[in-house]
Amino acid sequence: MAKLIRVNDDEQTEKEVQDDSPIQKPCEELGVEFGCEDGICGTCIIDVQEGHDNLSPENEKEEDMGLEEYQRLGCQCKIKSGVVKFKY
């Protein structure tokens, strides 16, 4: 099982996730908002603090969005395994 951890100022919340699964639903349960859910609006941009290599490679929609180095779209990536810490 992989783990997603949302880090905020003084607290963190976490969610266990199946390896090789999309992170959209667990991110939503951790408070990430989603608009279009198709990689167009950018509402679900997360800042990955740790475990960037535990996520699937950026896809074309994320590349077209012009994200910063450690930003990802929660609606577009999967967690391969391990732990991913992010801010939103």
Legacy VTK file of the C-alpha trace (Angstrom):
# vtk DataFile Version 3.0
C-alpha trace
ASCII
DATASET POLYDATA
POINTS 88 float
0.000 0.000 0.000
1.157 3.484 -0.852
0.412 6.545 1.248
-0.565 10.136 0.399
0.099 12.760 3.057
-1.302 16.277 2.826
0.861 18.669 4.809
-0.513 21.976 6.069
1.000 24.540 8.430
0.776 22.618 11.701
-0.907 19.386 10.736
-0.881 16.580 8.266
-3.524 14.133 7.144
-2.876 10.888 5.353
-4.629 8.311 3.262
-3.538 4.811 2.282
-3.798 4.140 -1.440
-3.416 1.011 -3.567
-0.109 0.887 -5.446
-0.381 1.963 -9.102
-3.697 3.736 -8.613
-4.936 7.234 -9.506
-4.655 9.761 -6.683
-7.724 11.849 -7.560
-10.211 10.253 -5.149
-7.834 10.086 -2.167
-6.687 13.669 -2.830
-10.328 14.746 -2.847
-10.820 12.992 0.485
-7.799 14.941 1.786
-9.404 18.258 0.785
-8.064 18.904 -2.713
-10.673 20.584 -4.892
-11.316 19.416 -8.440
-12.916 21.402 -11.238
-12.884 19.829 -14.676
-11.149 16.577 -13.606
-9.569 16.446 -17.069
-6.287 18.334 -16.687
-7.538 21.594 -18.161
-8.506 23.945 -15.298
-5.578 23.545 -12.875
-7.780 23.572 -9.770
-6.124 20.419 -8.412
-2.469 21.500 -8.633
-0.561 20.030 -5.709
2.970 20.889 -4.585
4.853 17.645 -4.017
7.158 18.027 -1.010
8.498 14.450 -0.868
8.184 11.326 -2.991
7.992 12.931 -6.423
9.595 9.794 -7.913
6.769 7.701 -6.443
4.319 9.287 -8.890
3.764 8.378 -12.523
5.636 10.496 -15.095
4.017 13.774 -16.150
1.603 13.320 -18.989
0.969 15.642 -21.933
-1.798 17.567 -20.150
0.516 18.339 -17.223
3.321 19.360 -19.579
0.936 21.658 -21.480
-0.129 23.265 -18.178
3.437 24.572 -17.649
3.669 23.508 -14.012
6.585 24.327 -11.733
9.177 21.589 -11.151
7.424 19.778 -8.275
3.818 20.608 -9.078
1.410 17.980 -10.356
-2.242 17.771 -11.313
-4.054 15.559 -8.817
-6.485 14.475 -11.514
-3.769 13.210 -13.837
-1.221 11.200 -11.888
-0.993 7.826 -10.203
1.015 6.800 -7.181
3.341 3.915 -8.001
4.233 2.999 -4.407
5.777 4.475 -1.270
4.910 7.797 0.317
4.068 11.117 -1.331
3.808 14.273 0.805
2.153 17.305 -0.762
0.798 20.757 0.012
-2.386 22.156 -1.442
LINES 1 89
88 0 1 2 3 4 5 6 7 8 9 10 11 12 13 14 15 16 17 18 19 20 21 22 23 24 25 26 27 28 29 30 31 32 33 34 35 36 37 38 39 40 41 42 43 44 45 46 47 48 49 50 51 52 53 54 55 56 57 58 59 60 61 62 63 64 65 66 67 68 69 70 71 72 73 74 75 76 77 78 79 80 81 82 83 84 85 86 87
